[in-house]
Amino acid sequence: MESSKSAVVAEGLRKRYGKATVLDGLDLVVPEGSVCGLLGPNGAGKTTTVGILSTLLRADGGRAEVAGFDVARQAAQVRYRIGLVGQHAAVDEVLSGRQNLVMFGRLYHLSPAAARRRADELLERFRLTDTGSKPVKAYSGGMRRRLDLAAGMVLAPPVLFLDEPTTGLDPRSRNEVWDAVRALVDGGTTVLLTTQYLEEADQLADRISVIDTGRVIAEGTPDELKRRIGGDRVDVVVRRAGDLRAAGGVLAPVAAGEVVTDEDTRQISVPVRDRAAALADVVRVLDTAGIAAEDIALRRPTLDEVFLHLTGSAAGASAEHPEPHTSDEKKTEGAAA
């Protein structure tokens, strides 16, 4: 297994729960110092993959290495080199932020003085110094998740697993977590991120692996995946619903593929090759036909469209055999041996 420059390598991972096959030969490689987004519908195997890589679960087949150590044969060494942040905050709401971090430090066998020093360092790093003495129950959602990230970084692990870290957060809190993750990566941390927010993967991930029915079905950079379903598109919203069919007809010669019409939103989506020329052509033909447009926008395919194209389901769709939420039930905080 080639892993000298890879923080995470998995080959042929298999896992069953009763009669349900959750992982069916999953392969994954995450280069050091990068962010890998793991996308898939509910039940596709995302959380199970993280559970195996973080030593919470044993695979039924295949093998994996994290930070150069085998997750099955060298589990203790793996745990000292990873951090894990699950879908729900795992900090004590009664304790202050600083007390939580000191507690985690002591659980990792740091001396009392070292645990206090590390807590102060992490509070400053995650912009929580001013609120470090307040009980966590007074924190906002974004502050709690930043504290959760800090708890996962007590031993400064080289690899961090984030299992849907911004679930339930408002947009501002989500941006706070994104900023914290970017800062960690800038410092050299490798991140494996599972998420159902396609925008989150687009914002953070260097590469994305799309999994469905327990296997990786596509991988690449966000732009590479978007190009798989075509190039740029011009979206037109007509002012009058009665003009929708006529607009589709006059725009067909401009299109580089199938024109998609949505009657509910009065929108026509036109695939195009030459961005600037196509936009000018769309405006011209609509004006010539006397069709009023309420909005015209040039855009690239979204990850949502990629997801639908590859999996045939929406990002949040439920699978027939949903996988257990291992990381919800238990958080190792990375290095607890």
ZITAPE-V509980 format. One record per pair of residues at least 4 apart in sequence whose C-alpha atoms are under 8 Angstrom apart, sorted by the first residue. I is the first residue (numbers start at 1). J is the second residue. D is the distance in whole Angstrom. If there is no record, write none. Layout:
<<I;J;D> <I;J;D>>
This chain:
<<1;9;8> <2;6;8> <2;9;8> <3;7;7> <3;8;7> <3;9;6> <3;65;8> <3;68;6> <4;68;7> <5;31;6> <5;32;6> <6;29;7> <6;30;6> <6;31;4> <6;32;5> <6;67;8> <6;68;8> <7;29;8> <7;30;6> <7;31;6> <7;32;5> <7;33;8> <7;65;8> <7;66;6> <7;67;5> <7;68;7> <7;159;7> <7;190;7> <8;28;7> <8;29;6> <8;30;5> <8;31;7> <8;32;8> <8;64;7> <8;65;6> <8;66;5> <8;67;6> <8;68;8> <9;27;8> <9;28;6> <9;29;5> <9;30;6> <9;64;6> <9;65;5> <9;66;7> <10;26;7> <10;27;5> <10;28;5> <10;29;6> <10;62;8> <10;63;6> <10;64;4> <10;65;6> <11;25;7> <11;26;6> <11;27;5> <11;28;7> <11;62;6> <11;63;6> <11;64;6> <12;24;7> <12;25;4> <12;26;5> <12;27;5> <12;61;7> <12;62;4> <12;63;7> <13;23;6> <13;24;7> <13;25;5> <13;26;5> <13;27;7> <13;59;6> <13;60;7> <13;61;6> <13;62;4> <13;63;6> <13;64;8> <14;21;8> <14;22;7> <14;23;5> <14;24;5> <14;25;5> <14;26;7> <14;59;6> <14;60;5> <14;61;5> <14;62;6> <15;21;6> <15;22;6> <15;23;5> <15;24;7> <15;59;5> <15;60;5> <15;61;7> <16;20;6> <16;21;4> <16;22;6> <16;23;7> <16;60;7> <17;21;6> <17;22;7> <20;321;6> <21;214;7> <22;43;7> <22;44;7> <22;45;5> <22;48;8> <22;213;7> <22;214;5> <22;321;8> <22;323;7> <23;44;8> <23;45;6> <23;48;8> <23;49;8> <23;213;7> <23;214;4> <23;215;6> <24;213;7> <24;214;5> <24;215;6> <25;62;7> <25;214;7> <25;215;6> <26;214;6> <26;215;5> <26;216;6> <27;215;7> <27;216;7> <28;209;8> <28;216;8> <30;34;7> <30;35;8> <30;36;6> <30;190;8> <30;192;8> <31;190;8> <32;188;8> <32;189;8> <32;190;6> <33;185;6> <33;188;5> <33;189;5> <33;190;4> <33;191;8> <34;185;7> <34;189;8> <34;190;5> <34;191;6> <34;205;8> <34;206;6> <35;185;7> <35;190;6> <35;191;5> <35;192;6> <35;193;7> <35;204;7> <35;205;5> <35;206;5> <35;207;7> <36;191;6> <36;192;5> <36;193;6> <36;205;5> <36;206;6> <36;207;5> <36;208;6> <36;209;7> <37;192;6> <37;193;5> <37;194;6> <37;195;7> <37;201;6> <37;204;8> <37;205;5> <37;206;8> <37;207;6> <37;208;5> <37;209;6> <38;46;7> <38;192;7> <38;193;6> <38;194;5> <38;195;7> <38;208;6> <38;209;5> <38;210;6> <38;211;7> <39;46;7> <39;194;6> <39;195;6> <39;196;7> <39;208;7> <39;209;6> <39;210;5> <39;211;6> <40;44;6> <40;45;8> <40;46;7> <40;196;7> <40;210;6> <40;211;5> <40;212;6> <40;307;8> <40;311;8> <40;315;7> <41;196;8> <41;211;8> <41;212;7> <41;311;8> <41;313;7> <41;314;7> <41;315;5> <41;316;6> <41;317;6> <41;318;7> <41;319;7> <42;315;8> <42;316;6> <42;317;6> <42;318;5> <42;319;6> <42;322;6> <42;323;8> <43;213;8> <43;318;7> <43;319;5> <43;320;7> <43;321;6> <43;322;4> <43;323;5> <44;211;6> <44;212;5> <44;213;5> <44;214;5> <44;319;7> <44;322;8> <44;323;7> <45;49;6> <45;211;7> <45;212;7> <45;213;7> <45;214;5> <45;323;6> <46;50;6> <46;194;6> <46;211;8> <47;51;6> <47;163;7> <47;194;8> <47;323;7> <47;324;8> <47;325;6> <47;326;7> <47;327;7> <48;52;6> <48;57;8> <48;323;7> <48;324;7> <48;325;8> <48;326;7> <49;53;6> <50;54;6> <50;161;7> <50;163;7> <50;327;8> <51;55;6> <51;56;5> <51;57;5> <51;326;6> <51;327;7> <52;56;6> <52;57;5> <52;58;6> <52;59;6> <52;71;7> <53;57;8> <53;64;7> <53;65;8> <53;66;7> <53;71;6> <54;71;7> <54;78;7> <54;79;7> <54;82;7> <54;84;7> <54;161;8> <54;334;8> <55;71;6> <55;72;7> <55;75;6> <55;78;8> <55;79;7> <56;326;8> <58;72;7> <59;63;8> <63;70;7> <63;71;8> <63;72;8> <64;70;6> <64;71;6> <64;72;8> <65;69;5> <65;70;4> <65;71;6> <66;70;7> <66;71;7> <66;78;6> <66;159;8> <67;78;7> <67;81;7> <67;158;7> <67;159;7> <69;74;6> <69;75;8> <69;77;7> <69;78;6> <70;74;5> <70;75;7> <70;78;7> <71;75;5> <71;78;6> <74;78;6> <75;79;6> <76;80;7> <76;337;6> <77;81;7> <78;82;6> <78;335;8> <79;83;8> <79;334;6> <79;335;4> <79;336;7> <79;337;7> <80;155;8> <80;157;7> <80;334;7> <80;335;4> <80;336;7> <80;337;7> <81;155;8> <81;157;5> <81;158;6> <81;159;6> <81;334;7> <81;335;7> <82;157;5> <82;158;6> <82;159;5> <82;160;5> <82;161;7> <82;334;5> <82;335;6> <83;152;5> <83;153;6> <83;157;6> <83;159;6> <83;160;5> <83;161;6> <83;332;8> <83;333;6> <83;334;4> <83;335;7> <84;152;6> <84;160;6> <84;161;5> <84;162;6> <84;163;8> <84;331;7> <84;332;7> <84;333;5> <84;334;5> <85;89;8> <85;148;7> <85;149;6> <85;152;6> <85;160;8> <85;161;6> <85;162;5> <85;163;6> <85;165;7> <85;327;8> <85;331;7> <85;333;7> <86;90;8> <86;162;6> <86;163;5> <86;164;7> <86;165;6> <86;327;5> <86;328;6> <86;331;7> <87;162;8> <87;163;6> <87;164;5> <87;165;5> <87;166;7> <87;167;6> <87;327;7> <87;328;6> <88;165;7> <88;167;8> <88;328;6> <89;144;7> <89;145;6> <89;148;6> <90;148;7> <90;331;7> <91;100;7> <91;136;8> <91;144;8> <91;147;8> <91;148;7> <92;100;7> <92;136;7> <93;135;6> <93;136;5> <93;137;5> <94;135;6> <94;136;6> <94;137;6> <95;99;6> <95;100;6> <95;134;8> <95;135;5> <95;136;6> <96;100;6> <96;132;6> <96;133;5> <96;134;5> <96;135;4> <96;136;5> <97;101;6> <97;123;8> <97;131;7> <97;132;5> <97;133;6> <97;134;7> <97;135;6> <97;136;6> <97;147;7> <98;102;6> <98;119;6> <98;120;7> <98;123;7> <98;132;5> <98;133;6> <99;103;6> <99;133;8> <100;104;6> <100;151;8> <101;105;6> <101;115;8> <101;116;8> <101;118;8> <101;119;5> <101;150;8> <101;151;6> <101;154;7> <102;106;6> <102;112;8> <102;115;5> <102;116;6> <102;118;8> <102;119;6> <103;107;6> <103;115;8> <104;108;6> <104;115;8> <104;151;7> <104;154;7> <104;333;8> <105;109;7> <105;110;5> <105;111;8> <105;114;8> <105;115;5> <105;116;8> <105;118;7> <105;119;8> <105;154;6> <105;155;8> <106;110;5> <106;111;7> <106;112;7> <106;115;6> <107;336;7> <108;155;8> <108;335;7> <108;336;6> <108;337;8> <110;114;6> <110;115;6> <111;115;6> <112;116;6> <113;117;6> <114;118;6> <115;119;6> <116;120;6> <117;121;6> <118;122;6> <118;154;7> <119;123;6> <119;154;8> <120;124;6> <120;129;7> <121;125;6> <122;126;6> <122;150;6> <122;153;8> <122;154;8> <123;127;6> <123;128;5> <123;129;5> <123;132;7> <123;147;8> <123;150;7> <124;128;6> <124;129;5> <126;146;6> <126;147;7> <126;150;7> <126;180;6> <128;132;6> <128;143;7> <128;147;8> <134;138;7> <134;139;8> <135;139;7> <136;144;7> <139;143;6> <139;144;6> <140;144;6> <140;173;8> <141;145;6> <141;169;6> <141;170;8> <141;173;6> <142;146;6> <142;169;7> <142;172;8> <142;173;4> <142;174;7> <142;176;6> <142;177;6> <143;147;6> <143;173;8> <144;148;6> <145;149;6> <145;165;7> <145;166;8> <145;177;7> <146;150;6> <146;176;8> <146;177;6> <146;180;7> <147;151;6> <148;152;6> <149;153;6> <150;154;6> <151;333;7> <152;160;8> <152;333;5> <152;334;6> <153;157;6> <153;334;8> <155;335;7> <157;189;7> <157;334;8> <158;188;7> <158;189;5> <158;190;6> <159;189;6> <159;190;5> <159;191;6> <159;192;8> <160;189;7> <160;190;6> <160;191;5> <160;192;6> <160;334;8> <161;191;6> <161;192;5> <161;193;6> <162;191;7> <162;192;6> <162;193;5> <162;194;6> <163;193;6> <163;194;5> <163;195;7> <163;327;7> <164;193;7> <164;194;5> <164;195;5> <164;196;7> <165;194;8> <165;195;7> <166;174;6> <166;177;7> <169;173;6> <169;174;6> <170;174;6> <171;175;6> <172;176;6> <173;177;6> <174;178;6> <175;179;6> <176;180;6> <177;181;6> <178;182;6> <178;200;8> <178;204;7> <179;183;6> <180;184;6> <181;185;6> <182;186;6> <182;204;7> <183;187;6> <184;188;7> <184;189;6> <185;189;5> <185;190;6> <185;191;7> <193;201;8> <193;205;8> <195;200;7> <195;201;7> <196;315;6> <196;316;6> <197;201;7> <197;315;8> <198;202;6> <198;303;6> <198;304;6> <198;315;8> <199;203;6> <199;303;7> <200;204;6> <200;205;8> <201;205;5> <201;208;7> <202;222;6> <202;303;7> <205;221;8> <205;222;8> <206;221;6> <206;222;7> <207;219;7> <207;220;5> <207;221;4> <207;222;7> <208;219;5> <208;220;6> <208;221;6> <208;222;7> <209;216;6> <209;217;8> <209;218;6> <209;219;4> <209;220;7> <210;216;6> <210;217;6> <210;218;5> <210;219;6> <210;307;8> <211;215;5> <211;216;4> <211;217;6> <211;218;7> <212;216;7> <212;217;7> <212;311;7> <217;310;8> <218;225;8> <218;310;8> <219;225;7> <220;224;6> <220;225;6> <221;225;6> <222;226;6> <222;303;7> <223;227;6> <224;228;7> <225;229;8> <225;303;8> <225;306;7> <226;230;7> <226;231;8> <226;300;8> <226;301;6> <226;302;7> <226;303;7> <226;306;6> <227;231;6> <227;301;8> <228;306;8> <229;301;7> <229;306;7> <229;309;7> <230;271;7> <230;301;7> <231;271;7> <231;272;7> <231;273;6> <231;300;6> <231;301;7> <232;271;6> <232;272;6> <232;273;7> <232;275;7> <232;298;7> <232;299;6> <232;300;4> <232;301;7> <233;269;6> <233;270;5> <233;271;4> <233;272;5> <233;298;6> <233;299;5> <233;300;6> <233;301;7> <234;269;6> <234;270;5> <234;271;6> <234;272;7> <234;278;8> <234;279;7> <234;296;7> <234;297;6> <234;298;5> <234;299;6> <235;267;7> <235;268;6> <235;269;4> <235;270;6> <235;295;8> <235;296;6> <235;297;5> <235;298;6> <235;299;8> <236;267;5> <236;268;5> <236;269;6> <236;293;7> <236;294;8> <236;295;6> <236;296;5> <236;297;7> <237;265;7> <237;266;5> <237;267;4> <237;268;6> <237;293;6> <237;294;5> <237;295;5> <237;296;6> <238;243;7> <238;244;7> <238;247;8> <238;266;6> <238;267;7> <238;291;7> <238;292;6> <238;293;4> <238;294;5> <238;295;7> <239;243;8> <239;266;8> <239;292;6> <239;293;5> <239;294;5> <240;244;7> <240;266;8> <240;292;7> <241;263;7> <241;266;6> <243;247;6> <243;291;7> <244;248;6> <244;261;8> <244;263;7> <244;266;6> <244;267;8> <244;268;8> <245;249;6> <246;250;6> <247;251;6> <247;268;8> <247;286;7> <247;291;7> <248;252;6> <248;259;7> <248;261;7> <248;268;7> <250;285;7> <250;286;7> <250;289;8> <251;255;6> <251;270;7> <251;282;7> <251;285;7> <251;286;8> <252;258;8> <252;259;7> <252;270;8> <254;270;8> <254;272;7> <254;278;7> <254;281;7> <254;282;7> <255;259;7> <255;270;6> <255;271;5> <255;272;5> <256;270;8> <256;271;5> <256;272;5> <256;273;6> <257;270;7> <257;271;6> <257;272;7> <258;270;7> <258;271;7> <259;268;7> <259;269;6> <259;270;5> <259;271;7> <260;268;6> <260;269;5> <260;270;7> <261;266;8> <261;267;6> <261;268;5> <261;269;6> <262;266;6> <262;267;5> <262;268;6> <263;267;7> <272;278;6> <273;278;7> <274;278;6> <275;279;6> <275;298;7> <276;280;6> <277;281;6> <278;282;6> <279;283;6> <279;298;7> <280;284;6> <281;285;6> <282;286;6> <283;287;6> <284;288;6> <285;289;6> <286;290;6> <286;291;5> <286;292;7> <286;293;8> <287;291;6> <287;292;7> <301;305;6> <301;306;7> <302;306;7> <303;307;6> <304;308;6> <304;314;8> <304;315;7> <305;309;6> <306;310;6> <307;311;6> <307;312;7> <307;313;7> <307;314;7> <307;315;7> <308;312;5> <308;313;5> <308;314;6> <308;315;8> <313;317;6> <318;322;7> <325;329;7> <326;330;6> <327;331;6> <332;336;6>>
